[in-house]
Amino acid sequence: MPPSPSIRPQGSEPPIRDRGDACPGALRLHPAADGRLARVRVPAGDLTARQADALADAADALGDGRLSLTSRGNVELRGLAEGCGGRLAGLLRDAGLLPSEHHERIRNILASPLAGLDRHTPADVRLWARDLDSSLCASQSATALSGRFLFVLDDGRGDVAALGGDVSLVAEPLAAAGRAGAGGTALLRVGDDPAALRIARPDAPRAALTAALAFLDAAAASGSGAWRIRELPDGHALTARHVAERLRAAGIAAEHVPDGAGALRSVTAHAEEFPDSSAPGVVEGSDGRRALCVLAPLGRLSTAQWRLLTAIAAQDGTGALRLTPWRGIVLPGLPAAAAAARSAELSAAGLVTDPSSPWHRLGACTGRPGCAKSLTDVRADAADAVAAGARTPDGGPAAGAGGAPVHWSGCERRCGHPHGTWVDVLATADGYQISVVRPDAPPATQETRPQ
């Protein structure tokens, strides 16, 4: 598995941040062209049916009646009226979606969506996510983290490990982790440092928080105001060795692994045995039950579609939903007999249940009319392309991209673009420009923003 891509163009100088980040939150509403926008953090994408209902209620009562899924498994509410912040906060607080007002923007935690659900049943990193979220919300120091700082927790299949985490944890197979006893081990990585640290799995949440606090110290010492680990200037870069010292001081044993990328490749070598976490479809579990995976076209759902998902989770599933960084939703624990029928029902409602759908691995920024910086309505243009049987304008080729995701952008910021190799469909004054972006050659842009 290659190193996580940089958030800035290759060879450029780290930015100097003279202000805090402007990422919206549930309490800090962003003024967009279509009204106020709220971004509700959903650590690991975990929602109860009751919480999902509360989000739909907020979208209907206060917003435009739609919900948007982000590339970090969070939820955005758009079209909010000015002055509705108090009512929104109350709805979220009552649903348990706002456990700490001081920490709400820093609860950016991605976890493998199918962990514990498929036949292979790799380590359930979902428990790490809950513990890490609790530790974050209990830490006063952690409130200094940027709203863009990202924790990534991978169950060993490699699905989220390459999504650009600042602090990444990857579970190692139990058979290969004898040094830590029955509890097993995990690899911890910070930013783009090629090295990794091997720690005991039970220490994973505490180690992740310790690494994040080490970053805050490095950022303060650098005077750069860095929001993310990759933005630290070279003289203050945070490495695995630096973090190891902090872990040992906290009583956490850590083994330095110089070839961290090689260790990660070894862990994920059998990833093809696992279901594709980004794809829609039905996933068979070891207990005979099914996980139903669906995608929302371009990550946007009506409240009617959302409420249908919530009802299925409550009636046939475990009463839980998992949001994915590919703008999808997983419904765990359905009986085998119900999964096929529910899949057909969701397809009829306009959601994507077929992995061969052209909507799979197709994304877009907000575009017009929601974003004033966009040159055009990229979502409408992408939908027109799909209706014509293509994924790019006029069916334009994307040579050498294979099955890479396609992302439509209304301006050079390319908000919400994928990681790794992807097809860049960029709106310009002269029409759309299509190119293939690879980790070693990111697009020329001022600044990318997670969505």
HUJO-V405900 format. One record per residue. RES is the residue in one letter. SS is DSSP state (hx for helix, st for strand, lp for the rest). PHI is phi in whole degrees, -180 to 180 (* if undefined). PSI is psi as a letter, one per 40 degrees, with the letter a starting at -180 (none if undefined). Layout:
RES_SS_PHI_PSI ; RES_SS_PHI_PSI
//
This chain:
M_lp_*_h ; P_lp_-72_i ; P_lp_-58_i ; S_lp_-61_h ; P_lp_-67_i ; S_lp_-74_i ; I_lp_-90_e ; R_lp_-129_i ; P_lp_-57_i ; Q_lp_-58_h ; G_lp_84_e ; S_lp_-83_i ; E_lp_-77_i ; P_lp_-60_i ; P_lp_-72_i ; I_lp_-101_h ; R_lp_-96_h ; D_lp_-103_e ; R_lp_-153_i ; G_lp_-72_i ; D_lp_-71_i ; A_lp_-104_e ; C_lp_-59_h ; P_lp_-70_i ; G_lp_-142_a ; A_lp_-78_d ; L_lp_-105_d ; R_lp_-95_g ; L_lp_-85_h ; H_st_-98_h ; P_st_-78_h ; A_st_-106_i ; A_lp_-67_d ; D_lp_-106_f ; G_st_116_a ; R_st_-75_i ; L_st_-123_h ; A_st_-117_h ; R_st_-114_h ; V_st_-99_h ; R_lp_-72_h ; V_lp_-128_g ; P_hx_-53_h ; A_hx_62_e ; G_hx_73_e ; D_st_-82_h ; L_st_-132_i ; T_st_-85_i ; A_hx_-60_d ; R_hx_-64_d ; Q_hx_-67_d ; A_hx_-63_d ; D_hx_-62_d ; A_hx_-64_d ; L_hx_-66_d ; A_hx_-65_d ; D_hx_-60_d ; A_hx_-66_d ; A_hx_-64_d ; D_hx_-73_d ; A_hx_-80_d ; L_hx_-120_d ; G_lp_-115_a ; D_lp_-96_e ; G_lp_79_e ; R_st_-135_i ; L_st_-127_h ; S_st_-114_h ; L_st_-97_i ; T_lp_-105_i ; S_lp_-74_e ; R_lp_-115_e ; G_lp_70_f ; N_lp_-104_i ; V_st_-123_h ; E_st_-114_h ; L_st_-111_h ; R_st_-119_i ; G_st_69_f ; L_st_-76_i ; A_lp_-78_i ; E_lp_-64_h ; G_lp_92_e ; C_lp_-93_e ; G_hx_-56_d ; G_hx_-64_d ; R_hx_-65_d ; L_hx_-63_d ; A_hx_-59_d ; G_hx_-63_d ; L_hx_-61_d ; L_hx_-68_d ; R_hx_-63_d ; D_hx_-64_d ; A_lp_-90_e ; G_lp_80_e ; L_lp_-96_e ; L_lp_-137_g ; P_lp_-68_d ; S_lp_-150_h ; E_lp_-65_d ; H_lp_-78_e ; H_lp_-115_e ; E_hx_-62_d ; R_hx_-85_e ; I_hx_-101_e ; R_lp_-85_f ; N_lp_-95_g ; I_st_-130_h ; L_st_-100_i ; A_st_-140_i ; S_lp_-54_h ; P_lp_-65_d ; L_lp_-96_e ; A_lp_-55_h ; G_lp_81_e ; L_lp_-106_d ; D_lp_-93_i ; R_lp_-62_d ; H_lp_-76_d ; T_lp_42_g ; P_lp_-69_i ; A_lp_-53_h ; D_lp_-86_g ; V_lp_-74_e ; R_hx_-61_d ; L_hx_-67_d ; W_hx_-59_d ; A_hx_-62_d ; R_hx_-64_d ; D_hx_-66_d ; L_hx_-64_d ; D_hx_-61_d ; S_hx_-63_d ; S_hx_-67_d ; L_hx_-59_d ; C_hx_-70_e ; A_hx_-94_e ; S_lp_-101_h ; Q_lp_-67_d ; S_hx_-62_d ; A_hx_-66_e ; T_hx_-63_e ; A_hx_-79_e ; L_lp_-65_i ; S_lp_-73_i ; G_lp_-69_e ; R_lp_-104_e ; F_lp_-66_h ; L_lp_-128_h ; F_st_-100_h ; V_st_-126_h ; L_st_-123_h ; D_st_-110_h ; D_lp_-82_e ; G_lp_111_e ; R_lp_-88_e ; G_lp_82_e ; D_lp_-77_d ; V_lp_-112_e ; A_lp_-64_d ; A_lp_-100_e ; L_lp_-97_f ; G_lp_80_f ; G_lp_-68_i ; D_lp_-78_d ; V_st_-124_h ; S_st_-118_h ; L_st_-123_h ; V_st_-127_h ; A_st_-70_h ; E_lp_-91_i ; P_lp_-57_i ; L_hx_-60_d ; A_hx_-65_d ; A_hx_-101_e ; A_lp_-123_f ; G_hx_-61_d ; R_hx_-65_d ; A_hx_-104_e ; G_hx_76_a ; A_hx_-65_d ; G_hx_-72_d ; G_lp_80_a ; T_st_-129_i ; A_st_-139_i ; L_st_-99_h ; L_st_-112_h ; R_st_-133_i ; V_st_-117_h ; G_lp_54_b ; D_lp_-102_e ; D_lp_-59_h ; P_lp_-68_e ; A_lp_-83_i ; A_st_-140_i ; L_st_-122_h ; R_st_-99_h ; I_st_-129_i ; A_st_-73_h ; R_hx_-55_d ; P_hx_-61_e ; D_hx_-89_e ; A_hx_-57_d ; P_hx_-62_d ; R_hx_-66_d ; A_hx_-66_d ; A_hx_-63_d ; L_hx_-66_d ; T_hx_-61_d ; A_hx_-64_d ; A_hx_-66_d ; L_hx_-69_d ; A_hx_-64_d ; F_hx_-62_d ; L_hx_-60_d ; D_hx_-65_d ; A_hx_-65_d ; A_hx_-65_d ; A_hx_-65_d ; A_hx_-66_d ; S_hx_-78_d ; G_lp_68_e ; S_lp_-89_e ; G_lp_67_f ; A_lp_-56_h ; W_lp_-92_d ; R_lp_-135_i ; I_hx_-61_d ; R_hx_-69_e ; E_hx_-90_e ; L_lp_-65_h ; P_lp_-65_i ; D_hx_-53_d ; G_hx_-70_e ; H_hx_-128_f ; A_lp_-60_i ; L_lp_-93_h ; T_lp_-117_i ; A_hx_-60_d ; R_hx_-65_d ; H_hx_-62_d ; V_hx_-67_d ; A_hx_-59_d ; E_hx_-62_d ; R_hx_-67_d ; L_hx_-65_d ; R_hx_-64_d ; A_hx_-65_d ; A_lp_-91_e ; G_lp_82_f ; I_lp_-109_h ; A_lp_-71_h ; A_lp_-144_h ; E_st_-100_h ; H_st_-76_h ; V_st_-117_g ; P_lp_-57_d ; D_lp_-96_g ; G_hx_-64_d ; A_hx_-63_d ; G_hx_-65_d ; A_hx_-64_d ; L_hx_-67_d ; R_hx_-63_d ; S_hx_-64_d ; V_hx_-63_d ; T_lp_-95_e ; A_lp_-61_d ; H_lp_-106_f ; A_hx_-60_d ; E_hx_-66_e ; E_hx_-74_e ; F_lp_-93_i ; P_lp_-61_i ; D_lp_-74_h ; S_lp_-65_d ; S_lp_-86_e ; A_lp_-95_i ; P_lp_-74_i ; G_st_142_a ; V_st_-108_h ; V_st_-110_h ; E_st_-85_h ; G_lp_-97_i ; S_lp_-70_e ; D_lp_-96_e ; G_lp_88_e ; R_lp_-85_i ; R_st_-125_i ; A_st_-107_h ; L_st_-101_h ; C_st_-110_h ; V_st_-132_i ; L_st_-118_i ; A_lp_-98_h ; P_hx_-53_h ; L_hx_57_f ; G_hx_77_e ; R_st_-122_h ; L_st_-127_i ; S_st_-78_i ; T_hx_-66_d ; A_hx_-65_d ; Q_hx_-64_d ; W_hx_-62_d ; R_hx_-67_d ; L_hx_-64_d ; L_hx_-60_d ; T_hx_-63_d ; A_hx_-64_d ; I_hx_-64_d ; A_hx_-60_d ; A_hx_-75_d ; Q_hx_-87_d ; D_lp_-115_e ; G_lp_-104_a ; T_lp_-93_e ; G_lp_82_e ; A_st_-131_i ; L_st_-129_i ; R_st_-123_h ; L_st_-90_i ; T_lp_-113_i ; P_lp_-72_e ; W_lp_-103_f ; R_lp_59_f ; G_st_-123_i ; I_st_-134_h ; V_st_-112_h ; L_st_-109_h ; P_st_-81_i ; G_st_77_f ; L_st_-82_i ; P_lp_-61_i ; A_hx_-57_d ; A_hx_-68_d ; A_hx_-87_d ; A_hx_-60_d ; A_hx_-65_d ; A_hx_-66_d ; R_hx_-67_d ; S_hx_-62_d ; A_hx_-64_d ; E_hx_-65_d ; L_hx_-70_d ; S_hx_-63_d ; A_hx_-65_d ; A_lp_-84_e ; G_lp_99_e ; L_lp_-93_i ; V_st_-96_h ; T_lp_-120_e ; D_lp_-107_h ; P_lp_-64_e ; S_lp_-88_e ; S_lp_-63_i ; P_lp_-66_e ; W_lp_-73_d ; H_lp_-67_h ; R_lp_69_f ; L_st_-119_h ; G_st_-135_i ; A_st_-158_i ; C_lp_-74_a ; T_lp_-64_d ; G_lp_66_a ; R_lp_-71_i ; P_lp_-89_e ; G_lp_-71_d ; C_lp_-121_h ; A_lp_-69_d ; K_lp_-79_e ; S_lp_-72_i ; L_lp_-83_e ; T_lp_-160_i ; D_lp_-86_g ; V_hx_-66_d ; R_hx_-68_d ; A_hx_-65_d ; D_hx_-67_d ; A_hx_-64_d ; A_hx_-63_d ; D_hx_-63_d ; A_hx_-64_d ; V_hx_-63_d ; A_hx_-61_d ; A_lp_-90_e ; G_lp_85_e ; A_lp_-128_i ; R_lp_-122_e ; T_lp_-131_i ; P_hx_-57_h ; D_hx_57_f ; G_hx_67_f ; G_lp_-57_i ; P_lp_-75_i ; A_lp_-130_g ; A_lp_-56_h ; G_lp_80_e ; A_lp_-89_e ; G_lp_59_b ; G_lp_-96_f ; A_lp_-65_i ; P_st_-65_i ; V_st_-114_h ; H_st_-130_h ; W_st_-95_h ; S_st_-128_h ; G_lp_-87_e ; C_lp_-157_i ; E_lp_-72_e ; R_lp_-71_d ; R_lp_55_f ; C_lp_-57_h ; G_lp_76_e ; H_lp_-68_i ; P_lp_-70_i ; H_lp_-106_i ; G_lp_74_a ; T_lp_-91_h ; W_st_-153_i ; V_st_-96_h ; D_st_-97_h ; V_st_-108_h ; L_st_-109_h ; A_st_-75_h ; T_st_-130_i ; A_lp_-62_d ; D_lp_-105_e ; G_st_110_a ; Y_st_-86_h ; Q_st_-112_h ; I_st_-114_h ; S_st_-149_i ; V_st_-106_h ; V_st_-104_h ; R_st_-122_i ; P_lp_-54_d ; D_lp_-90_e ; A_st_-150_g ; P_lp_-69_i ; P_lp_-68_i ; A_lp_-75_h ; T_lp_-154_i ; Q_lp_-74_d ; E_lp_-166_h ; T_lp_-98_i ; R_lp_-126_h ; P_lp_-68_i ; Q_lp_-126_none
//
